[in-house]
Structure formats: structure tokens, C-alpha cells
Amino acid sequence: MCGASPVEASSGKTQRRRLNRGGDRQANAALYRIVLSRLRWEGRSQDYLRRRLAESETKREIIRCLKRYVAREIYRLIVPTNTAANDTEPARGAA
């Protein structure tokens, strides 16, 4: 949705991915700002950055992965969960 999905961009012996060029550029920019602020202030993201750097990943790849995690987290907050409402409503056609 936000252009944070990986797309294969490998050539020759290099195995890499890039962000999807499609999607919402403003949402992608917002995700980038969120990730940068989390890398600066949040301990979980800092630990993740250190761990992935030790695995010899580039900072660009790490930011791409963090953007995907943030997009999933925000999606869960935005989309309402109607499981409780569906349990209390009677089934249609059953009366």
C-alpha cells in the first residue's frame, strides 16, 4: 500500500531488493520519518539496527525492513477488529 514492499532488483551475482516504486509516496515518506525517529529514540529499533549491522546488512536495507514492520503495526491500529461485534450479532437467515 505504501510502496514499502520489496521488489527484486538483482543483477549478476548481486542479490538485493528495492522498494516498490508504486504506492503512496506521501505515506512512504511518512514511514521513513517514523523509522528515522524510532532509530534515534526507541530502544527496540536501535537493537534491531545493531543486530542487522552485525549480520552485514546495509543501513538502507535495514530501514526498508523497518518501514515494512511499521506499516504492519500502523495497519493493525487503523483497521478495526470487528470480531466482538460479529459474535454478538445473530446470524442472518437464522430465525
Buried (B, 14 or more C-beta within 10 A) or exposed (E): EBBBBBEEEEEEEEEEBEBBEEBEEEBBEBBBEBBEEBBEEEEEBEEBBEEBEEEEBEEEBBBBBBBBBBBEEBEEEEEEEEEEEEEEEEEEEEE
